[in-house]
Each structure stands twice: as structure tokens, then as C-alpha cells.
């Protein structure tokens, strides 16, 4: 009974914060999707009617039809965002470690260059990128789109990891080497677990930013690389609200899933964002 009584205040202390976070997610993300869900199963919905006059699953049948471009666009978006995230982790780990743990001359300039893609207007940067990619022969290809997506996403990955490395104690690695661990084991069992929250946080931002890219994809991909944002924008302008709403739900669903999966890394002791002030 004594142990239960001691643990009870901790549970009561955690629950209100968790409930507030979950309520905020529901209100801010899921609740606005309810009109989209109603639109996706409606066939006729005229003003000023509060509910559709006729329901239909036509939009979802179109979305689920393998012969349409939706499946292709979904997997293109998934492949591009996943590859961009993996490359971002590979580049972000050494870059974040250098910025977070070491001091060197002109460090402020390096940080400014890294953050520049997040500051410069995307359209201005994309026009210059497109010209370079045409000369390199990677325009209108998925490879070109992946490289282009790295430009706005890398700053988020590097900043997330540099924040974690700023609070990282390298003495743990030294102790592991003294005990006989090689570089690979030291990284796998010491460094990686310590910076894992930063990797998850940076990967979340990287994946979602790449997932939602429209301007870079349409200009660099030249309309040949079809992703969900491009398909969604085309149906939004077509006036077919049912299919546009169904596509918007499919588009937002991965973001909601990722947000739930990574939510514990955005706050608390395992936060990957706790070291931003120490960079």
C-alpha cells in the first residue's frame, strides 16, 4: 500500500498535462477535418443546407482505385519523403555534432548558411535551383526532387540534432573506449541512444516538410513527378470538392500518425528540443 500511495501523486501529476496535449491535438488537427470527411462522402451539398442532400462513396472509390494517379502519387510522396529523411539523418548527425559540441571560427556564418534555406522565400530559391538542375540533367526526375527537398528540410534536422549534442557529454564515449568498445559499438550503444530523441524530432520535421512540398516539386519535377500535394492542388481547382476532400484526408493522415508516434519526444525528459537554447 505504501508503494502505491507514493506512486499515485506522480500519475495524477502526469495525466492533466497529457490530457491537455491530447485535447489540443484533437481540437487543432482532427476537429477541422470533420467537414472534409463529410464532404468526401457527399454527392450533393448545396448552400444553405447544413448537411448534404445526397451521400455517395464516389470520392473514396476514386481514391482507392489502383488505376487512378492517387496510388502512384501517394507512393511517390512516401518514397521521396522517406529518402529525404534518411539522407537528412546521415548529413545531420555530423553537422549537428559539429555545431552543438565544438566552437570554431566563423561558426555564426556556418549557422547562418545552414538556416538560410528556411529564411529565403521558397519561390526565389527554387527558380535558381531549377536552372542548375536543368544543366545537371536531373530536372523532371525523382532524384532532382529529392535533392531539392533536402534544401528546406536540412536546417530543421541539423538544428534538432545540434540542440541535443549541445547537452551531450562526450565523456561517456571516452569511458566506453577505455572499456574496450570500438567506434561502431560506441556509436550504437552510447551515442545513438543519447541523441535518438533529436533524430526522431528532426526526422518528423524533415518528413512532414518534404511530404507537403508543392512549389519545389512542381518546378523541379516539371509535372512528371506526381506527388499528393500536386494531385490535391489540381483537384482543389477543379471544383470537385468530394475528391479534393478525400485526398486532403489521405494527405493529412500520415502527419497525424507521425505526430502521435513522436509526441513523447517533443516534451519531457526525452525531448529532442530541449537544447535549442544551448546551441
Number of C-alpha atoms within 10 A of each C-alpha: 5 6 7 8 9 10 10 10 10 10 10 10 10 10 11 11 11 12 11 11 13 14 13 13 15 14 12 11 14 14 12 11 18 12 10 20 15 16 23 25 20 22 18 13 17 11 7 6 8 8 14 16 11 11 15 15 14 16 22 16 12 16 18 12 12 11 10 11 15 21 16 16 19 19 14 18 23 18 16 20 24 19 19 27 29 14 15 24 23 12 14 25 20 14 18 25 19 18 22 24 18 12 10 9 7 9 13 12 10 13 15 13 13 19 19 14 17 15 11 11 10 14 12 9 14 18 14 10 19 21 12 13 18 13 9 10 10 17 22 20 17 19 16 22 25 23 17 24 25 21 22 23 24 27 25 22 30 29 25 30 35 30 25 28 28 21 17 17 12 12 9 14 19 12 13 17 14 10 9 10 15 12 11 10 15 18 15 11 13 16 18 15 12 20 23 17 25 32 24 22 23 26 28 20 21 26 26 19 20 27 26 18 20 17 15 24 27 18 20 29 23 15 13 14 21 21 28 26 21 19 18 22 14 13 17 17 10 11 10 14 19 26 26 24 25 24 27 22 16 16 18 16 14 15 19 14 11 15 18 12 12 16 17 16 20 17 13 11 10 15 20 27 21 20 20 17 8 13 19
